Amino acid sequence: MSMATGTSSSWMIFGLVLAMLSIAPLAAEARAFFVFGDSLVDSGNNNYLATTARADAPPYGIDYPTHLPTGRFSNGLNIPDIISEQIGQTHPPLPYLNPELIGQKLLVGANFASAGIGILNDTGIQFINIIRMFRQLNYFEEYQHRVSTIIGEEQTRQLVNKALVLITVGGNDFVNNYYLVPFSARSRQFALPDYVKYLISEYRKLLMRLYELGARQVLVTGTGPMGCVPAELAMRGTNGGCSAELQRAAALYNPQLVQMVQGLNREIGQDIFIAANTQQMHMDFISDPQAYGFTTSKIACCGQGPNNGLGLCTALSNLCPDRDHYAFWDPFHPSEKANRIIVQQIMSGTTQYMNPMNLSTLLASDSITN
Protein backbone atom coordinates (compact mmCIF):
# COMPACT_ATOMS: atom_id res chain seq x y z
CA MET A 1 0.00 0.00 0.00
CA SER A 2 1.34 3.43 -0.90
CA MET A 3 1.60 6.13 1.74
CA ALA A 4 -1.04 8.19 -0.11
CA THR A 5 -3.51 5.31 -0.06
CA GLY A 6 -2.77 4.53 3.57
CA THR A 7 -3.25 8.14 4.60
CA SER A 8 -6.54 8.31 2.72
CA SER A 9 -7.81 5.14 4.41
CA SER A 10 -6.78 6.42 7.83
CA TRP A 11 -8.66 9.69 7.34
CA MET A 12 -11.71 7.77 6.15
CA ILE A 13 -11.71 5.61 9.29
CA PHE A 14 -11.10 8.67 11.48
CA GLY A 15 -14.06 10.41 9.79
CA LEU A 16 -16.33 7.44 10.45
CA VAL A 17 -15.29 7.35 14.13
CA LEU A 18 -16.03 11.07 14.47
CA ALA A 19 -19.45 10.58 12.85
CA MET A 20 -20.25 7.78 15.31
CA LEU A 21 -19.14 9.89 18.26
CA SER A 22 -21.31 12.78 17.11
CA ILE A 23 -24.38 10.56 16.99
CA ALA A 24 -23.85 8.38 20.08
CA PRO A 25 -24.30 11.12 22.72
CA LEU A 26 -27.64 12.07 21.16
CA ALA A 27 -28.91 8.56 21.68
CA ALA A 28 -27.85 8.65 25.32
CA GLU A 29 -29.12 12.13 26.20
CA ALA A 30 -32.08 13.10 24.03
CA ARG A 31 -35.54 11.66 24.52
CA ALA A 32 -36.84 10.04 21.38
CA PHE A 33 -40.58 10.08 20.63
CA PHE A 34 -42.57 7.34 18.91
CA VAL A 35 -46.16 7.70 17.72
CA PHE A 36 -48.64 4.96 16.85
CA GLY A 37 -52.29 5.16 15.91
CA ASP A 38 -54.80 6.75 13.55
CA SER A 39 -55.62 10.07 11.88
CA LEU A 40 -55.56 12.00 15.15
CA VAL A 41 -51.79 11.48 15.27
CA ASP A 42 -50.82 10.68 11.66
CA SER A 43 -48.25 13.23 10.46
CA GLY A 44 -48.21 12.14 6.84
CA ASN A 45 -47.56 8.41 6.43
CA ASN A 46 -50.68 8.06 4.30
CA ASN A 47 -49.22 10.55 1.81
CA TYR A 48 -47.02 7.68 0.65
CA LEU A 49 -49.87 5.18 0.27
CA ALA A 50 -52.56 4.64 -2.36
CA THR A 51 -55.46 5.37 -0.02
CA THR A 52 -58.41 7.75 0.24
CA ALA A 53 -57.57 8.43 3.91
CA ARG A 54 -55.36 11.43 3.19
CA ALA A 55 -55.01 15.05 4.25
CA ASP A 56 -52.46 16.19 1.68
CA ALA A 57 -54.53 18.82 -0.10
CA PRO A 58 -55.61 22.35 0.91
CA PRO A 59 -57.08 23.67 3.10
CA TYR A 60 -55.41 21.13 5.42
CA GLY A 61 -52.28 22.77 6.83
CA ILE A 62 -53.59 26.30 6.35
CA ASP A 63 -52.17 27.30 9.77
CA TYR A 64 -49.14 25.00 9.70
CA PRO A 65 -45.83 26.96 9.73
CA THR A 66 -45.47 26.39 5.97
CA HIS A 67 -49.21 27.00 5.36
CA LEU A 68 -49.15 23.86 3.23
CA PRO A 69 -50.87 20.48 3.70
CA THR A 70 -48.60 17.89 5.30
CA GLY A 71 -50.88 14.88 5.74
CA ARG A 72 -51.89 16.00 9.23
CA PHE A 73 -55.65 16.01 9.77
CA SER A 74 -55.48 19.50 11.21
CA ASN A 75 -55.45 23.14 10.23
CA GLY A 76 -52.02 23.31 11.86
CA LEU A 77 -50.19 21.22 14.44
CA ASN A 78 -51.56 17.96 15.77
CA ILE A 79 -51.20 16.36 19.21
CA PRO A 80 -47.79 14.68 18.58
CA ASP A 81 -46.39 17.98 17.26
CA ILE A 82 -47.42 19.79 20.43
CA ILE A 83 -46.18 17.04 22.74
CA SER A 84 -42.90 17.11 20.82
CA GLU A 85 -42.63 20.84 21.60
CA GLN A 86 -43.38 20.17 25.27
CA ILE A 87 -40.64 17.55 25.67
CA GLY A 88 -38.06 19.87 24.10
CA GLN A 89 -37.64 18.38 20.65
CA THR A 90 -36.55 20.84 17.98
CA HIS A 91 -38.59 18.99 15.35
CA PRO A 92 -41.29 16.34 15.72
CA PRO A 93 -40.42 12.84 14.52
CA LEU A 94 -40.93 12.32 10.82
CA PRO A 95 -43.43 9.84 9.34
CA TYR A 96 -41.77 6.46 9.13
CA LEU A 97 -42.45 6.25 5.38
CA ASN A 98 -40.84 9.64 4.73
CA PRO A 99 -37.63 8.97 2.75
CA GLU A 100 -35.93 11.80 4.70
CA LEU A 101 -36.06 9.68 7.89
CA ILE A 102 -32.45 8.56 7.75
CA GLY A 103 -29.24 8.99 9.74
CA GLN A 104 -29.43 11.29 12.73
CA LYS A 105 -33.11 12.08 12.10
CA LEU A 106 -33.88 8.48 13.07
CA LEU A 107 -32.63 9.19 16.59
CA VAL A 108 -35.39 11.75 17.18
CA GLY A 109 -37.93 8.93 16.86
CA ALA A 110 -40.56 8.12 14.26
CA ASN A 111 -44.27 8.47 13.63
CA PHE A 112 -45.85 5.18 12.50
CA ALA A 113 -49.50 6.34 12.62
CA SER A 114 -51.86 5.91 9.69
CA ALA A 115 -55.27 7.51 9.20
CA GLY A 116 -58.18 5.10 9.08
CA ILE A 117 -56.75 2.26 11.14
CA GLY A 118 -58.16 0.73 14.30
CA ILE A 119 -57.33 -1.81 16.95
CA LEU A 120 -58.84 -4.48 14.70
CA ASN A 121 -57.43 -5.41 11.30
CA ASP A 122 -60.86 -5.19 9.65
CA THR A 123 -61.36 -1.58 10.74
CA GLY A 124 -61.02 0.90 7.89
CA ILE A 125 -61.16 -1.69 5.11
CA GLN A 126 -62.88 0.92 2.92
CA PHE A 127 -59.62 2.91 2.86
CA ILE A 128 -57.73 -0.05 1.32
CA ASN A 129 -54.00 0.70 1.83
CA ILE A 130 -53.40 1.83 5.41
CA ILE A 131 -50.79 0.82 7.96
CA ARG A 132 -52.68 -1.39 10.37
CA MET A 133 -51.50 -1.71 13.95
CA PHE A 134 -49.66 -5.00 13.50
CA ARG A 135 -47.65 -3.42 10.68
CA GLN A 136 -46.95 -0.26 12.69
CA LEU A 137 -45.44 -2.47 15.39
CA ASN A 138 -43.49 -4.44 12.80
CA TYR A 139 -42.13 -1.15 11.48
CA PHE A 140 -41.09 -0.24 15.04
CA GLU A 141 -39.07 -3.44 15.19
CA GLU A 142 -37.58 -2.67 11.78
CA TYR A 143 -36.78 0.87 12.95
CA GLN A 144 -34.75 -0.54 15.85
CA HIS A 145 -32.71 -2.70 13.49
CA ARG A 146 -32.00 0.35 11.35
CA VAL A 147 -30.89 2.43 14.33
CA SER A 148 -28.71 -0.37 15.71
CA THR A 149 -26.60 -0.17 12.55
CA ILE A 150 -25.85 3.46 13.46
CA ILE A 151 -25.36 3.39 17.24
CA GLY A 152 -25.25 -0.30 18.13
CA GLU A 153 -27.77 -2.60 19.80
CA GLU A 154 -27.16 -1.50 23.40
CA GLN A 155 -27.57 2.22 22.72
CA THR A 156 -30.63 1.48 20.58
CA ARG A 157 -32.16 -0.42 23.49
CA GLN A 158 -31.47 2.54 25.79
CA LEU A 159 -32.90 5.01 23.28
CA VAL A 160 -36.15 3.01 23.07
CA ASN A 161 -36.36 2.41 26.85
CA LYS A 162 -36.01 6.13 27.58
CA ALA A 163 -38.30 7.27 24.76
CA LEU A 164 -41.82 8.57 25.09
CA VAL A 165 -44.39 6.51 23.21
CA LEU A 166 -47.87 7.77 22.26
CA ILE A 167 -50.59 5.43 21.06
CA THR A 168 -53.98 6.74 19.92
CA VAL A 169 -56.31 4.14 18.48
CA GLY A 170 -59.86 2.88 19.01
CA GLY A 171 -62.27 5.50 17.71
CA ASN A 172 -62.30 4.08 14.19
CA ASP A 173 -63.26 0.67 15.55
CA PHE A 174 -66.63 2.24 16.31
CA VAL A 175 -67.02 4.94 13.64
CA ASN A 176 -65.44 3.04 10.74
CA ASN A 177 -66.39 -0.48 11.74
CA TYR A 178 -69.17 -1.23 14.24
CA TYR A 179 -71.33 1.76 13.27
CA LEU A 180 -70.06 2.26 9.72
CA VAL A 181 -73.23 0.81 8.19
CA PRO A 182 -76.44 -0.47 9.76
CA PHE A 183 -76.08 -4.11 10.72
CA SER A 184 -72.34 -4.20 10.12
CA ALA A 185 -70.53 -7.53 10.37
CA ARG A 186 -69.17 -6.64 13.81
CA SER A 187 -72.52 -5.37 15.12
CA ARG A 188 -74.12 -8.65 14.04
CA GLN A 189 -71.31 -10.57 15.72
CA PHE A 190 -71.25 -8.64 19.02
CA ALA A 191 -73.65 -6.75 21.23
CA LEU A 192 -72.00 -3.41 22.07
CA PRO A 193 -70.82 -4.36 25.61
CA ASP A 194 -69.22 -7.54 24.25
CA TYR A 195 -67.60 -5.64 21.37
CA VAL A 196 -66.06 -3.20 23.84
CA LYS A 197 -64.63 -6.09 25.88
CA TYR A 198 -63.23 -7.62 22.69
CA LEU A 199 -61.59 -4.33 21.67
CA ILE A 200 -60.03 -3.91 25.12
CA SER A 201 -58.61 -7.45 25.02
CA GLU A 202 -57.12 -6.81 21.58
CA TYR A 203 -55.73 -3.42 22.66
CA ARG A 204 -54.07 -5.14 25.61
CA LYS A 205 -52.16 -7.35 23.16
CA LEU A 206 -50.93 -4.26 21.29
CA LEU A 207 -49.68 -2.64 24.50
CA MET A 208 -47.91 -5.82 25.58
CA ARG A 209 -46.25 -5.98 22.17
CA LEU A 210 -45.02 -2.39 22.66
CA TYR A 211 -43.63 -3.41 26.04
CA GLU A 212 -41.89 -6.43 24.52
CA LEU A 213 -40.33 -4.12 21.93
CA GLY A 214 -38.81 -2.00 24.71
CA ALA A 215 -41.34 0.79 25.31
CA ARG A 216 -41.21 1.87 28.97
CA GLN A 217 -43.04 5.23 29.00
CA VAL A 218 -46.28 4.89 27.10
CA LEU A 219 -49.10 7.43 26.86
CA VAL A 220 -52.38 5.69 25.96
CA THR A 221 -55.30 7.90 24.92
CA GLY A 222 -58.94 6.93 25.03
CA THR A 223 -61.51 7.95 22.47
CA GLY A 224 -63.06 11.38 22.49
CA PRO A 225 -66.83 11.85 22.87
CA MET A 226 -67.44 10.19 19.51
CA GLY A 227 -71.11 11.05 19.36
CA CYS A 228 -70.46 14.79 19.67
CA VAL A 229 -68.14 15.41 16.71
CA PRO A 230 -69.74 17.44 13.87
CA ALA A 231 -69.93 14.37 11.60
CA GLU A 232 -72.02 12.44 14.10
CA LEU A 233 -74.14 15.48 14.97
CA ALA A 234 -74.95 15.73 11.26
CA MET A 235 -75.57 12.03 10.65
CA ARG A 236 -76.78 10.56 13.93
CA GLY A 237 -77.50 13.47 16.27
CA THR A 238 -80.28 12.87 18.78
CA ASN A 239 -82.73 15.80 18.96
CA GLY A 240 -80.03 18.18 17.77
CA GLY A 241 -77.52 16.88 20.30
CA CYS A 242 -74.85 14.21 20.41
CA SER A 243 -75.48 10.72 19.09
CA ALA A 244 -76.72 8.76 22.10
CA GLU A 245 -75.51 5.42 20.73
CA LEU A 246 -71.93 6.57 20.06
CA GLN A 247 -71.81 8.32 23.42
CA ARG A 248 -72.90 5.06 25.02
CA ALA A 249 -70.03 3.31 23.24
CA ALA A 250 -67.50 5.89 24.50
CA ALA A 251 -68.91 5.65 28.04
CA LEU A 252 -68.43 1.88 28.01
CA TYR A 253 -65.04 1.85 26.32
CA ASN A 254 -63.02 4.55 28.07
CA PRO A 255 -63.38 3.36 31.71
CA GLN A 256 -62.51 -0.19 30.67
CA LEU A 257 -59.42 1.09 28.87
CA VAL A 258 -58.23 2.75 32.11
CA GLN A 259 -58.90 -0.45 34.05
CA MET A 260 -56.95 -2.48 31.51
CA VAL A 261 -53.98 -0.06 31.72
CA GLN A 262 -54.04 -0.24 35.52
CA GLY A 263 -54.06 -4.03 35.35
CA LEU A 264 -51.08 -4.10 32.98
CA ASN A 265 -49.08 -1.84 35.28
CA ARG A 266 -49.84 -4.09 38.25
CA GLU A 267 -48.86 -7.17 36.27
CA ILE A 268 -45.56 -5.61 35.17
CA GLY A 269 -44.94 -4.11 38.61
CA GLN A 270 -44.27 -0.61 37.28
CA ASP A 271 -46.23 2.33 35.89
CA ILE A 272 -45.26 1.82 32.26
CA PHE A 273 -48.58 2.98 30.82
CA ILE A 274 -50.52 6.14 31.62
CA ALA A 275 -54.07 6.66 30.35
CA ALA A 276 -55.41 9.99 29.10
CA ASN A 277 -59.12 10.61 29.59
CA THR A 278 -59.48 12.37 26.26
CA GLN A 279 -63.25 11.97 26.44
CA GLN A 280 -63.38 14.31 29.44
CA MET A 281 -60.82 16.67 27.91
CA HIS A 282 -63.02 17.06 24.84
CA MET A 283 -66.27 17.26 26.81
CA ASP A 284 -64.94 20.26 28.74
CA PHE A 285 -64.88 22.45 25.65
CA ILE A 286 -67.83 20.74 23.97
CA SER A 287 -70.02 21.47 27.01
CA ASP A 288 -68.80 25.04 27.45
CA PRO A 289 -66.89 26.18 24.37
CA GLN A 290 -66.95 29.86 25.34
CA ALA A 291 -64.98 29.11 28.52
CA TYR A 292 -62.11 27.97 26.29
CA GLY A 293 -62.35 30.83 23.81
CA PHE A 294 -64.34 28.97 21.16
CA THR A 295 -67.42 30.31 19.44
CA THR A 296 -68.74 26.81 18.72
CA SER A 297 -68.01 23.15 19.32
CA LYS A 298 -70.87 21.89 17.16
CA ILE A 299 -69.86 23.20 13.73
CA ALA A 300 -66.66 22.18 11.96
CA CYS A 301 -64.54 24.96 10.51
CA CYS A 302 -64.14 23.09 7.22
CA GLY A 303 -66.90 20.99 5.68
CA GLN A 304 -70.38 21.12 4.24
CA GLY A 305 -73.94 20.19 5.10
CA PRO A 306 -75.40 20.32 8.61
CA ASN A 307 -72.74 21.34 11.14
CA ASN A 308 -70.24 21.29 8.23
CA GLY A 309 -70.21 17.64 9.21
CA LEU A 310 -70.78 15.84 5.93
CA GLY A 311 -68.12 14.55 3.55
CA LEU A 312 -64.48 15.57 3.44
CA CYS A 313 -62.79 18.91 4.02
CA THR A 314 -61.71 20.07 0.55
CA ALA A 315 -60.90 23.27 -1.31
CA LEU A 316 -64.62 23.45 -2.22
CA SER A 317 -65.83 23.20 1.40
CA ASN A 318 -67.07 25.97 3.63
CA LEU A 319 -64.04 27.37 5.45
CA CYS A 320 -64.17 29.55 8.57
CA PRO A 321 -61.94 32.65 8.59
CA ASP A 322 -60.59 32.10 12.14
CA ARG A 323 -59.80 28.54 13.16
CA ASP A 324 -59.19 29.54 16.80
CA HIS A 325 -62.95 30.08 17.19
CA TYR A 326 -63.72 26.45 16.37
CA ALA A 327 -63.17 23.40 18.55
CA PHE A 328 -63.33 21.18 15.46
CA TRP A 329 -61.33 21.76 12.31
CA ASP A 330 -63.12 19.20 10.13
CA PRO A 331 -66.03 16.79 10.75
CA PHE A 332 -63.92 14.52 12.98
CA HIS A 333 -60.70 16.23 14.08
CA PRO A 334 -59.98 18.97 16.63
CA SER A 335 -58.48 22.29 15.62
CA GLU A 336 -54.90 23.11 16.59
CA LYS A 337 -56.20 25.28 19.43
CA ALA A 338 -58.25 22.36 20.77
CA ASN A 339 -55.23 20.07 20.42
CA ARG A 340 -53.21 22.49 22.57
CA ILE A 341 -55.86 22.38 25.30
CA ILE A 342 -55.81 18.57 25.20
CA VAL A 343 -52.00 18.42 25.43
CA GLN A 344 -52.01 20.87 28.34
CA GLN A 345 -54.20 18.43 30.29
CA ILE A 346 -52.04 15.48 29.22
CA MET A 347 -48.94 17.28 30.48
CA SER A 348 -50.23 18.62 33.80
CA GLY A 349 -53.82 17.47 34.33
CA THR A 350 -55.14 16.00 37.57
CA THR A 351 -56.25 12.38 38.01
CA GLN A 352 -59.62 13.46 36.58
CA TYR A 353 -57.81 13.52 33.24
CA MET A 354 -54.73 11.32 33.67
CA ASN A 355 -54.28 7.93 35.34
CA PRO A 356 -52.20 7.08 37.32
CA MET A 357 -50.23 10.30 36.67
CA ASN A 358 -49.85 13.07 34.12
CA LEU A 359 -47.17 13.07 31.46
CA SER A 360 -44.92 15.60 33.22
CA THR A 361 -44.80 13.34 36.28
CA LEU A 362 -44.09 10.26 34.17
CA LEU A 363 -41.24 11.96 32.32
CA ALA A 364 -39.73 13.22 35.58
CA SER A 365 -39.63 9.65 36.92
CA ASP A 366 -36.22 8.01 37.07
CA SER A 367 -37.61 4.55 37.71
CA ILE A 368 -37.26 3.16 34.18
CA THR A 369 -36.21 -0.46 34.17
CA ASN A 370 -35.40 -2.68 31.27
GIWO-V196364 format. One record per residue. RES is the residue in one letter. PSI is psi in whole degrees, 0 to 359 (NA if undefined). OMEGA is omega in radians with two decimals (* if undefined). D_FIRST is the distance of its C-alpha to the first C-alpha in Angstrom with 1 decimal. Layout:
res: <RES/RES>
psi: <PSI/PSI>
omega: <OMEGA/OMEGA>
d_first: <D_FIRST/D_FIRST>
This chain:
res: <M/S/M/A/T/G/T/S/S/S/W/M/I/F/G/L/V/L/A/M/L/S/I/A/P/L/A/A/E/A/R/A/F/F/V/F/G/D/S/L/V/D/S/G/N/N/N/Y/L/A/T/T/A/R/A/D/A/P/P/Y/G/I/D/Y/P/T/H/L/P/T/G/R/F/S/N/G/L/N/I/P/D/I/I/S/E/Q/I/G/Q/T/H/P/P/L/P/Y/L/N/P/E/L/I/G/Q/K/L/L/V/G/A/N/F/A/S/A/G/I/G/I/L/N/D/T/G/I/Q/F/I/N/I/I/R/M/F/R/Q/L/N/Y/F/E/E/Y/Q/H/R/V/S/T/I/I/G/E/E/Q/T/R/Q/L/V/N/K/A/L/V/L/I/T/V/G/G/N/D/F/V/N/N/Y/Y/L/V/P/F/S/A/R/S/R/Q/F/A/L/P/D/Y/V/K/Y/L/I/S/E/Y/R/K/L/L/M/R/L/Y/E/L/G/A/R/Q/V/L/V/T/G/T/G/P/M/G/C/V/P/A/E/L/A/M/R/G/T/N/G/G/C/S/A/E/L/Q/R/A/A/A/L/Y/N/P/Q/L/V/Q/M/V/Q/G/L/N/R/E/I/G/Q/D/I/F/I/A/A/N/T/Q/Q/M/H/M/D/F/I/S/D/P/Q/A/Y/G/F/T/T/S/K/I/A/C/C/G/Q/G/P/N/N/G/L/G/L/C/T/A/L/S/N/L/C/P/D/R/D/H/Y/A/F/W/D/P/F/H/P/S/E/K/A/N/R/I/I/V/Q/Q/I/M/S/G/T/T/Q/Y/M/N/P/M/N/L/S/T/L/L/A/S/D/S/I/T/N>
psi: <132/160/322/316/319/318/318/317/319/316/326/316/316/320/320/319/316/320/318/318/327/335/320/316/328/318/326/330/322/150/118/165/126/138/131/149/214/205/337/337/2/128/14/8/323/347/334/10/151/84/157/350/77/154/50/23/150/151/12/140/8/330/8/154/325/350/25/152/141/351/351/137/68/159/339/243/150/183/314/323/316/322/319/317/315/328/8/14/140/321/144/157/143/157/142/329/355/122/344/352/81/165/227/333/333/329/348/336/199/150/118/359/155/122/139/344/165/187/319/148/337/0/134/21/337/343/355/266/97/160/95/165/321/324/324/318/325/321/324/320/317/318/314/324/320/316/325/336/344/313/0/160/319/314/329/317/317/318/316/318/322/355/157/137/131/131/125/104/152/321/319/336/339/302/318/26/278/316/12/314/155/138/48/165/318/325/333/330/321/138/154/312/324/325/318/315/320/315/315/319/324/324/321/320/321/316/321/325/319/317/316/331/4/356/131/355/95/122/119/119/145/187/158/185/85/328/353/1/153/326/317/328/320/322/324/10/142/112/43/357/197/157/116/321/317/329/324/318/314/321/330/317/310/315/324/329/316/316/319/316/317/318/320/316/318/318/318/331/23/149/79/319/135/141/132/125/73/339/313/320/316/317/331/309/348/320/324/72/325/329/340/11/11/149/323/150/4/335/130/148/318/121/198/168/190/134/16/33/2/142/198/159/117/178/342/356/163/140/124/150/336/103/336/349/356/130/331/131/308/187/341/337/140/156/167/319/317/320/322/323/318/314/325/318/323/318/316/11/158/180/349/331/331/135/131/358/164/172/323/319/318/314/336/348/138/22/24/131/165/NA>
omega: <3.10/3.14/-3.12/-3.14/3.13/3.13/3.14/3.13/-3.13/3.13/3.13/3.11/3.13/3.12/3.12/3.12/3.11/3.13/3.12/-3.13/-3.12/-3.13/-3.02/3.14/3.12/3.14/-3.08/-2.97/-3.04/3.09/3.07/-3.08/3.13/-3.05/3.11/3.05/-2.94/-3.01/3.12/-3.07/3.09/3.13/3.04/3.11/-3.08/3.03/-3.05/-3.08/3.05/-3.09/3.07/-3.13/-3.04/3.06/-3.04/3.09/3.10/0.15/3.02/3.13/-3.07/3.14/3.03/-3.12/3.13/-3.06/-3.14/3.07/-3.09/-2.97/3.05/3.10/-3.04/2.98/-3.12/-3.12/3.05/-3.03/3.10/3.11/-3.05/3.04/3.11/3.06/-3.04/-3.12/2.97/3.09/3.09/3.11/3.07/3.12/-3.14/2.98/-3.08/-3.12/3.12/-3.11/3.11/-3.14/-3.12/3.04/-3.04/3.13/3.10/-3.04/3.05/-3.07/-3.14/3.07/-3.09/-2.98/-3.09/-3.13/3.06/-3.03/3.08/3.02/-3.07/-3.12/-3.13/3.06/3.10/-3.11/-3.13/-3.13/3.07/-3.01/3.05/-3.05/-3.09/-2.97/-3.13/-3.14/3.06/3.14/3.04/3.08/3.11/3.08/3.10/3.09/-3.10/3.07/3.13/-3.11/-3.11/3.08/-3.14/-3.02/3.13/-3.05/-3.08/3.13/3.06/3.10/3.12/3.13/-3.12/3.14/-3.06/-3.06/2.93/3.11/3.07/3.04/-3.12/-3.08/3.09/-3.11/-3.13/3.12/3.02/-3.00/-3.07/3.07/-3.03/-3.09/-3.07/3.09/3.05/3.11/3.08/-3.13/-3.12/3.13/3.03/-3.11/-3.03/2.79/-3.03/-3.13/3.13/3.09/3.11/3.12/3.12/3.11/-3.12/-3.14/3.10/3.09/3.12/3.12/3.11/-3.13/3.10/3.09/3.06/3.13/3.13/3.14/3.00/-3.13/-3.11/3.07/-2.94/3.07/-3.09/3.13/3.02/3.06/2.95/3.06/-2.92/-3.10/-3.04/3.11/-3.07/3.14/-3.11/3.03/-3.12/-3.00/-2.99/-3.07/-3.13/-3.12/3.11/-3.13/-3.10/3.06/-3.08/-3.07/3.13/3.05/3.06/3.12/3.13/-3.13/3.07/-2.98/-2.97/3.09/3.12/3.07/3.11/3.12/3.13/3.12/3.12/3.13/3.11/3.13/3.11/-3.12/-3.14/-3.13/-3.09/3.12/3.12/-3.01/2.98/-3.06/3.10/3.11/-3.08/3.05/3.13/3.13/3.11/-3.06/3.12/-3.08/2.99/-3.13/-3.09/-3.06/-3.09/3.14/-3.12/3.08/3.11/3.00/-3.10/2.99/-3.08/-3.06/3.07/3.07/-3.05/3.13/3.12/-3.14/3.12/3.13/-2.97/-2.97/-3.09/3.05/-3.07/2.98/-3.13/3.12/-3.14/-3.09/2.89/3.13/-3.13/-3.11/-3.08/-3.07/-3.12/3.11/-3.03/3.08/-3.12/3.10/3.13/-3.05/-3.08/-2.89/3.13/3.02/3.09/-3.14/3.10/3.09/3.13/3.09/3.13/-3.12/3.10/3.11/3.08/-3.08/-2.95/-3.08/3.10/3.13/3.00/-3.08/-3.01/-3.12/0.00/-3.11/3.08/-3.03/3.12/3.12/3.13/-3.08/3.11/-3.11/3.08/-2.99/-3.13/3.03/-3.13/*>
d_first: <0.0/3.8/6.6/8.3/6.4/6.4/9.9/10.9/10.3/12.2/14.9/15.3/16.0/18.2/20.1/20.8/22.1/24.3/25.6/26.5/28.2/30.2/31.5/32.3/35.1/36.8/37.1/38.6/41.0/42.2/44.7/43.8/46.6/47.2/50.0/51.7/54.9/56.9/57.8/58.8/55.2/53.2/51.1/50.2/48.7/51.5/50.4/47.6/50.1/52.8/55.7/58.9/58.3/56.6/57.2/54.9/57.7/59.9/61.9/59.5/57.4/60.0/59.7/56.0/54.1/52.9/56.4/54.7/55.0/52.1/53.3/55.1/58.7/59.9/61.0/58.2/56.4/56.8/57.1/53.3/52.7/55.3/54.2/50.7/52.1/54.1/51.2/49.2/46.7/45.7/45.7/47.1/44.8/44.1/45.5/43.2/43.2/42.2/38.8/38.1/38.2/34.4/32.1/34.0/37.3/37.3/37.7/41.1/42.5/43.8/47.1/47.8/51.5/53.1/56.5/59.1/57.9/59.9/59.8/60.8/58.8/61.8/62.3/61.5/61.4/63.0/59.8/57.7/54.0/53.7/51.4/53.7/53.4/51.7/49.0/48.6/48.0/45.5/43.7/43.8/42.1/39.5/39.0/38.2/35.5/34.0/34.1/32.7/29.4/29.3/30.8/31.1/34.2/35.9/35.8/36.9/39.8/40.8/40.6/43.0/45.3/45.8/46.2/49.5/50.5/53.4/55.1/57.9/59.4/62.9/65.0/64.0/65.1/68.6/68.6/66.4/67.4/70.6/72.6/70.8/73.7/77.1/76.9/73.2/71.7/70.8/74.3/75.9/73.8/74.2/76.9/75.4/75.4/73.7/71.1/70.3/69.9/67.6/65.4/65.2/64.2/61.4/60.3/60.0/57.5/55.4/55.5/54.6/51.6/50.5/50.9/49.0/46.1/46.0/48.5/50.4/52.2/53.9/56.5/58.7/61.2/64.4/66.0/67.9/71.6/70.9/74.5/74.6/71.8/73.2/72.3/74.4/77.2/77.4/77.3/78.7/80.3/83.4/86.3/84.0/81.9/78.9/78.6/80.3/78.5/75.0/76.0/77.2/73.9/72.1/74.6/74.0/70.2/69.1/70.9/69.6/66.1/66.5/68.0/65.1/62.6/64.7/64.7/60.9/60.5/63.0/61.3/57.8/59.4/57.9/58.6/55.6/57.6/59.9/62.4/63.4/67.0/66.2/69.6/71.3/69.0/69.9/73.5/73.9/73.3/74.9/78.1/78.2/75.9/77.6/76.7/73.0/73.5/73.7/76.4/76.1/74.4/76.1/74.9/71.3/70.0/68.6/70.3/73.6/76.8/78.6/76.6/73.9/73.0/72.8/69.7/66.4/65.7/64.9/65.2/68.8/69.8/72.0/69.9/71.2/70.5/69.6/67.6/68.3/71.9/70.9/69.9/68.5/66.2/66.7/69.0/66.8/64.4/65.1/64.5/61.8/64.6/65.8/62.2/62.0/65.3/64.0/60.7/62.8/64.8/61.7/60.2/63.3/66.2/68.6/69.0/71.2/68.0/65.2/65.3/64.6/63.0/61.8/58.2/58.0/59.2/56.7/53.7/54.9/55.0/52.4/53.5/50.7/49.8/47.3>
